Structures are given as C-alpha cells and as structure tokens.
C-alpha cells in the first residue's frame, strides 16, 4: 500500500527536481474545500491548486458535465473538427469579458500559452516589437513568459537567454514605497531611455500581482495606463490568470478599475481543474494573425470546454462573486486580530475578494521581510491539517486562495489551525 513517504521516495527517483512539491502529501480524494491524503489525513485546502478550484474540488455540476462529454468524445482537435462546446464557451466569454467592444476568443491549454499568444497577437496587430511588463510580475514558465516575469529566483535562474525587446517598469506598491506617481514616472522614463513608445506593441499587467505578493494595482494607475496605451497605440494586456473567474469579487478583476483591456488572459479557475486557457480581446486585435497563426493540438479541449461552461453556470447560480467578498471579509477580520497579537511579525493584511495575503516582517518593519518565519509556517501547515502557499518578491507572504464554495465553519476551523501554528512557532 502506498504512503506519503513511499510515494515521495518514488517521485524523487523519476521526476526532475525542478518540478518540486511544497508538501510530501499525496492526495487520494477531495471534496469542496477538503482533501485527504493516502495516509488518511484530512486537510483544509486554502490553496485550491493555486486558485484553480474556485468552485471547489469535485463540484457535482462540473463533474457531471465532464462525464457527459466523455461519453460523447474526448478529442478531435478544435483546428480540425470543431464542436459546439467551444463555440458556446467563446460566446459566453466574449460576452462576459469587461467592456462594450465586440470581442473574439482563442483557446489554448495553459496560462503561459495564453500569455505567449497575447504577445503574438499584439505584435501582429501593431507591427511593433517591444513589450513592457512590471517588476514583481509573474506570467509563466515558458521562454517568453519568463522574459516577462519580473522576479529572477527561482523562475529564471539558469534559463537564459530570454527573448529580446522585453522591458520592466516599476509596479505601484505603497507598502514598499513605490507610489502611483513613481510608477507613472518609471514608465515614462523607460520610454525615454530604453524604448520609444512607437516601438512598443503591448504592456502586460496583473490587476493583482500573484506570485509577486498579492499586491493590487491601484485603480487610478490602471485607468492612467489605459489612457496612455490609447494615446500611444499600445495594446493593454490584463493577465487575469490568477485573478479571474470570481476570485476577486468580480468575474474579472479589471472590472474594479472600470477599464476595458484590449486582451485578457484566462486560465486557472476557468474550468475547475481541467486544463484549458483562453485569450479574449477586441475583435480587430484578435483577428490580426493570419489563419493558422494561432492554435495548438489540445487547445480548447472539449472536456475542458464542458467543464468551463459548468463553472460559469456555478459562478452565476451560486453567486460566487458575492461569496468571494464575504470570504475576504472573514479572513481579513480574523487575520487582523492575529496581527494585533503578533504586530512585530505580521505586517500588512491585503484582500481583494478571496485573494488574501498576510505579509510577514521582522520588528514590524515592511522593509525587513521575514522569509524564515514564512517558510516555517508553510512547513508546519500540513502537521496541523492545513494547506497553505507562500509568495512574494522576497518570499515572505502567506497567500490564501480558498474555494469560493467553502463554508464559514471550515474557514474558521482553518484559521484556528493557523493561530495554532503561530502559537507553536512564536
């Protein structure tokens, strides 16, 4: 019989160390916001596979939709023999995406593919070469996506050279002394010293930085960026891979800044755990590449499309945008109480819907990241029956990404476990 220990030993022998795992905990089954490992241990999942299972593990509507699709067929390739599920999903996503412009969609398999295709589309549309991303941003692990990512370790170490004509600008982050004005000035300076705006095809930004530490881009900055892109003919890409599908309290986070992106990347929470991703954008921009210039063998899997259609139904019927806001409020209240008990180590508490962060510091100072304590908390979590993730430019942020279908009772039980971890360590 397999155990966590035996499976970890087997994994270490056959899977490359670069594809590591946070916990030596091997999951046997899952239900909504709870998972059980092969040793029979139960965990409250505050990670949801990195914001993938927004509708919870094994939501019955998603499971039913997938089983029904498998009874019909699993693959024909969207580029050879298409199917209604993909058309219907594109119809829904182009209707639900922010803004009034007529839109089109493409389907791929991963978030990194969605990012890469955005760059291709923007360059085809503008005829320009340059791409601007932001310090601390994360856009994936493929070569172009790594070039866009604004954090070296562990993502970029040893993998260069990266594609050229990629530039990084400051991300507005008041907690770390980068004001909106500083970020604006940084972008304008980049236009003066690195690349002329008429050579820039696109600017890509996460409305809330994911791996970078759950820092939200202030609405005034997003609106200014939209205006500058309009004035300079630059395509504005919003990377909503981690923020999408009700996670932040609206279907897409860019809605909260009252802007319409030119292109949006979608993945993670789109299909409740089934691999599918998308790019949705303004029709004129999306149609710039020639036929055959976009696509992929598995892009728009019929199984993924069926799951995504079910996810959209669940989000609407169960009002998961409202749930995300309620969850964020519960976490914020509880974490603030914890902060009052440990003011020297818990810095800022941040929440945009159910995208919640707790930044750990030394001596109460934001400029003294406490990476050691962060890793100790992650290391202790499994012993307390909790699944947590870290993130942040300095690796000192605990991020909380619970299922939007989680009960208040499970939230409170999980937060009680978190308090116990603090009591053990401090």
C-alpha positions in Angstrom: 0.0 0.0 0.0 1.3 3.4 -1.0 2.1 6.0 1.7 3.1 9.6 1.6 6.7 8.6 2.4 6.9 5.8 -0.2 5.4 8.0 -2.9 7.8 10.8 -2.2 10.7 8.4 -2.5 9.4 7.1 -5.8 8.8 10.6 -7.1 12.3 11.8 -6.2 13.7 8.9 -8.4 11.7 9.6 -11.5 10.5 13.3 -11.6 13.1 16.1 -12.2 13.9 18.1 -9.1 12.9 21.3 -10.9 9.2 20.1 -10.6 9.3 20.1 -6.9 6.4 19.9 -4.4 5.6 22.1 -1.4 4.3 19.2 0.7 5.2 15.5 0.7 1.4 14.9 0.9 -0.2 12.8 -1.8 -3.9 13.3 -2.3 -6.3 10.4 -2.6 -9.6 12.2 -2.7 -11.1 15.7 -2.4 -14.4 17.3 -1.7 -15.1 21.0 -2.0 -12.6 22.7 0.4 -11.2 19.5 2.0 -8.7 16.9 0.8 -7.5 13.6 2.2 -4.1 12.0 1.6 -3.1 8.4 1.1 -2.3 8.0 4.8 -5.9 9.0 5.6 -5.1 12.5 6.9 -7.6 15.3 6.3 -6.6 18.9 5.3 -8.5 22.1 4.8 -7.3 23.5 1.5 -6.5 27.2 1.5 -4.7 26.9 -1.8 -7.1 25.2 -4.3 -4.3 24.2 -6.6 -3.2 27.8 -6.9 -6.6 29.4 -7.5 -7.8 26.7 -9.9 -10.7 25.1 -8.0 -12.7 28.3 -7.3 -15.8 26.2 -7.5 -14.3 23.7 -5.0 -13.0 20.2 -5.6 -15.3 17.9 -7.5 -18.2 20.3 -7.8 -21.1 18.0 -8.9 -22.1 20.2 -11.8 -18.6 20.2 -13.2 -18.1 16.5 -12.7 -21.4 15.7 -14.4 -20.6 17.9 -17.3 -17.2 16.3 -17.8 -18.6 12.8 -17.6 -21.3 13.6 -20.1 -18.7 15.0 -22.5 -16.5 11.9 -22.2 -19.5 9.8 -23.1 -19.6 11.7 -26.4 -15.9 12.2 -27.3 -12.7 13.5 -25.7 -10.7 15.0 -28.6 -11.0 15.8 -32.3 -8.8 19.0 -32.3 -10.6 22.3 -32.5 -8.5 23.2 -35.6 -9.6 20.1 -37.5 -13.2 19.1 -36.5 -14.6 21.8 -34.1 -17.5 21.3 -31.7 -20.4 23.3 -30.2 -18.9 23.3 -26.7 -16.0 25.5 -27.9 -18.3 27.9 -29.8 -20.6 28.2 -26.8 -17.8 28.9 -24.4 -16.4 31.5 -26.7 -19.8 33.1 -27.0 -20.1 33.3 -23.2 -16.5 34.5 -22.5 -16.7 37.3 -25.1 -20.0 38.4 -23.6 -18.7 38.3 -20.0 -15.3 40.0 -20.6 -15.2 43.6 -19.4 -16.1 46.4 -21.8 -18.6 47.0 -24.6 -16.3 46.3 -27.6 -17.0 43.4 -29.9 -14.7 40.6 -28.9 -13.3 37.3 -30.1 -11.5 34.4 -28.3 -8.9 31.7 -28.8 -8.4 28.6 -26.7 -5.1 27.1 -25.6 -4.1 24.7 -22.8 -2.1 26.7 -20.2 -1.8 30.2 -18.8 1.7 30.5 -20.2 0.4 29.7 -23.7 -2.3 32.4 -23.3 0.4 34.9 -22.4 2.6 33.9 -25.3 -0.3 34.2 -27.7 -1.2 37.6 -26.4 2.3 38.8 -27.4 2.0 37.2 -30.8 -1.4 38.9 -31.4 -0.2 42.3 -30.1 2.8 42.2 -32.4 0.8 41.1 -35.4 -1.8 43.9 -34.8 0.7 46.8 -34.2 3.7 45.7 -36.3 5.8 46.7 -33.3 8.4 44.7 -31.4 8.6 45.9 -27.7 6.8 44.5 -24.7 6.7 46.1 -21.3 5.9 44.2 -18.1 6.3 45.1 -14.4 8.7 44.4 -11.6 7.4 41.5 -9.4 5.0 40.2 -12.1 4.7 36.6 -13.0 3.5 35.4 -16.4 4.5 31.8 -16.7 7.5 29.4 -17.2 7.8 29.2 -20.9 10.6 31.3 -22.5 8.7 34.4 -23.5 6.6 34.3 -20.3 9.8 34.0 -18.3 11.2 37.1 -20.0 8.1 39.0 -19.0 8.3 37.7 -15.4 9.8 40.3 -13.1 11.4 38.0 -10.5 14.6 36.0 -11.0 14.7 33.3 -8.3 13.5 30.6 -8.7 11.9 31.1 -12.0 14.6 32.5 -14.3 17.8 31.1 -12.8 19.8 29.2 -15.4 17.3 29.5 -18.2 18.6 32.5 -20.2 19.0 34.0 -22.7 15.4 35.2 -22.9 13.7 36.9 -25.9 14.8 40.5 -26.5 12.7 43.6 -26.6 11.1 43.0 -23.2 11.4 45.8 -20.6 10.3 46.1 -17.0 8.8 49.1 -15.3 8.1 49.7 -11.5 4.8 48.3 -10.2 2.9 50.7 -7.8 3.3 49.3 -4.3 2.7 51.8 -1.5 3.7 49.1 1.1 7.2 49.2 -0.3 7.5 52.9 -1.1 6.6 52.8 -4.8 3.7 55.3 -5.3 1.4 55.5 -8.2 3.3 58.7 -9.3 6.6 56.8 -9.0 5.3 54.0 -11.2 4.0 56.5 -13.8 7.3 58.3 -13.8 9.1 55.0 -14.2 7.2 54.1 -17.3 7.7 57.5 -18.9 11.4 57.3 -18.1 11.5 53.9 -19.8 10.1 55.5 -22.9 12.9 58.0 -22.8 15.9 55.7 -22.1 15.1 52.2 -23.3 12.4 52.1 -26.0 10.3 54.7 -27.8 6.6 54.3 -27.3 6.0 54.0 -31.0 8.1 50.7 -30.9 6.0 49.2 -28.0 3.5 46.6 -29.1 2.0 45.9 -25.7 2.0 46.4 -21.9 1.1 43.5 -19.8 0.0 43.8 -16.2 -1.7 41.7 -13.5 -4.5 43.6 -11.8 -3.3 41.9 -8.6 0.2 40.5 -8.7 0.0 36.8 -7.9 3.4 35.3 -7.3 4.7 38.8 -6.7 2.8 39.1 -3.3 -0.9 39.8 -3.9 -0.3 43.5 -4.4 -3.3 45.1 -6.2 -2.6 47.7 -8.9 -4.5 50.8 -7.7 -7.4 51.8 -9.9 -6.0 55.3 -10.7 -2.9 53.6 -12.1 -4.9 51.2 -14.2 -7.0 54.0 -15.6 -3.9 56.1 -16.4 -2.3 53.1 -18.0 -5.4 52.6 -20.2 -5.3 56.3 -21.2 -1.6 56.1 -22.1 -2.0 53.0 -24.1 -4.8 54.6 -26.0 -2.8 57.7 -26.7 0.3 55.8 -27.8 -1.4 53.0 -29.8 -0.1 50.3 -27.4 -2.1 47.1 -26.7 -3.0 46.8 -23.0 -3.0 43.1 -21.8 -4.5 42.3 -18.5 -3.2 39.0 -17.2 -6.2 37.6 -15.3 -5.0 34.1 -14.9 -5.0 34.1 -11.1 -7.5 36.9 -10.6 -10.2 35.7 -12.9 -13.5 33.8 -12.5 -14.9 35.4 -9.4 -11.7 35.1 -7.3 -11.5 38.9 -6.5 -15.2 39.5 -6.1 -16.0 40.3 -9.7 -15.8 37.9 -12.6 -12.6 39.7 -13.7 -10.6 42.0 -11.5 -10.1 44.7 -14.2 -13.8 45.4 -13.9 -13.0 47.0 -10.5 -10.9 49.7 -12.2 -13.6 50.4 -14.7 -11.3 49.8 -17.7 -11.6 47.6 -20.8 -8.4 45.7 -21.6 -7.5 45.1 -25.2 -6.6 41.5 -24.4 -7.2 39.3 -21.4 -5.5 36.0 -20.4 -7.7 33.4 -18.7 -6.8 30.1 -17.1 -6.6 28.6 -13.6 -10.2 29.0 -12.3 -11.7 28.7 -15.7 -12.6 25.0 -15.6 -12.4 23.7 -12.0 -9.2 21.8 -12.5 -9.4 20.8 -16.2 -6.6 22.1 -18.4 -7.9 24.9 -20.7 -6.9 28.5 -21.1 -8.0 31.4 -23.3 -7.3 34.8 -24.7 -10.2 37.1 -25.1 -9.9 40.5 -26.7 -11.1 43.2 -29.0 -12.2 41.7 -32.4 -9.9 43.9 -34.6 -6.8 43.0 -32.5 -7.7 39.3 -32.2 -8.2 39.0 -35.9 -4.7 40.4 -36.8 -2.9 37.0 -37.0 -3.4 35.0 -40.2 -5.4 31.7 -40.3 -3.1 29.0 -38.8 -1.1 31.5 -36.8 -2.8 30.6 -33.6 -3.8 27.3 -32.1 -2.5 24.0 -30.7 -3.3 20.3 -30.6 -5.0 20.3 -27.3 -6.2 23.9 -27.2 -9.9 24.1 -26.4 -10.3 20.5 -25.3 -14.0 19.5 -25.5 -13.7 18.2 -21.9 -12.2 21.5 -20.7 -14.8 23.5 -22.6 -17.6 21.4 -21.0 -16.0 21.9 -17.5 -15.7 25.7 -18.1 -19.3 26.0 -19.2 -20.3 24.3 -15.9 -18.0 26.6 -13.9 -19.6 29.7 -15.4 -23.0 28.3 -14.5 -22.0 27.6 -10.9 -20.5 31.1 -10.5 -23.7 32.7 -11.6 -26.2 30.3 -9.8 -24.3 30.2 -6.5 -23.3 33.9 -6.7 -19.6 33.2 -6.1 -18.6 36.8 -6.7 -20.5 37.7 -3.6 -19.1 34.7 -1.8 -15.5 35.9 -2.6 -16.2 39.2 -1.0 -17.7 37.6 2.1 -14.8 35.2 2.4 -12.3 38.1 2.1 -14.1 40.0 4.9 -14.0 36.9 7.2 -10.3 36.3 6.6 -9.4 40.0 7.0 -11.2 40.3 10.3 -9.5 37.1 11.7 -6.1 37.9 10.3 -6.3 41.4 11.7 -6.9 40.0 15.2 -3.9 37.8 14.7 -1.9 40.8 13.6 -2.8 42.6 16.8 -1.4 39.6 18.8 1.8 39.5 16.7 2.4 43.1 15.5 6.2 42.6 15.2 5.9 39.8 12.6 2.6 40.4 10.8 2.8 43.4 8.6 0.2 44.3 6.0 -3.0 42.3 5.5 -4.3 42.6 2.0 -7.5 41.3 0.4 -9.2 41.7 -3.0 -12.2 39.5 -2.6 -10.9 36.0 -1.8 -7.4 36.8 -2.9 -5.9 37.3 0.5 -2.4 37.9 1.8 -0.6 38.2 5.1 2.9 39.8 4.8 5.5 38.7 7.4 8.2 41.0 8.6 10.8 41.5 11.3 10.4 44.2 14.0 7.2 45.4 12.4 9.2 46.9 9.5 7.9 46.4 6.0 11.4 46.7 4.6 12.6 43.7 6.7 10.9 40.6 5.1 10.7 37.6 7.3 11.2 34.8 4.9 12.4 32.4 7.6 9.1 32.6 9.5 7.1 32.3 6.3 8.8 29.0 5.4 8.4 27.7 8.9 4.6 28.3 8.8 4.3 26.6 5.4 6.4 23.7 6.8 4.1 23.4 9.8 0.8 23.7 8.0 0.5 20.1 7.0 1.0 18.9 10.5 -2.0 21.0 11.5 -4.2 19.7 8.7 -3.8 22.9 6.6 -2.6 23.6 3.0 -1.0 27.0 2.6 1.1 28.7 -0.1 3.7 31.4 0.1 4.5 34.0 -2.5 6.1 37.5 -2.7 9.1 39.3 -4.1 11.0 38.2 -1.0 9.1 35.0 -0.3 7.6 36.5 2.8 3.8 36.5 2.0 1.3 33.8 3.0 -1.4 33.8 0.4 -4.9 32.4 1.0 -6.9 31.1 -2.0 -9.8 29.1 -0.5 -12.6 27.7 -2.7 -15.4 30.2 -3.2 -17.8 27.4 -2.1 -16.1 26.9 1.3 -18.3 27.1 4.3 -17.8 29.6 7.1 -17.3 26.8 9.5 -14.4 25.4 7.5 -12.9 28.9 7.2 -13.0 29.4 10.9 -11.6 25.9 11.5 -8.7 26.6 9.2 -8.0 30.0 10.7 -7.9 28.4 14.1 -5.3 26.0 12.8 -3.3 28.9 11.5 -3.4 30.5 15.0 -2.1 27.2 16.5 0.8 27.3 14.0 1.7 30.8 15.2 1.5 29.7 18.8 3.8 26.7 18.1 6.4 29.0 16.4 6.3 32.2 18.4 
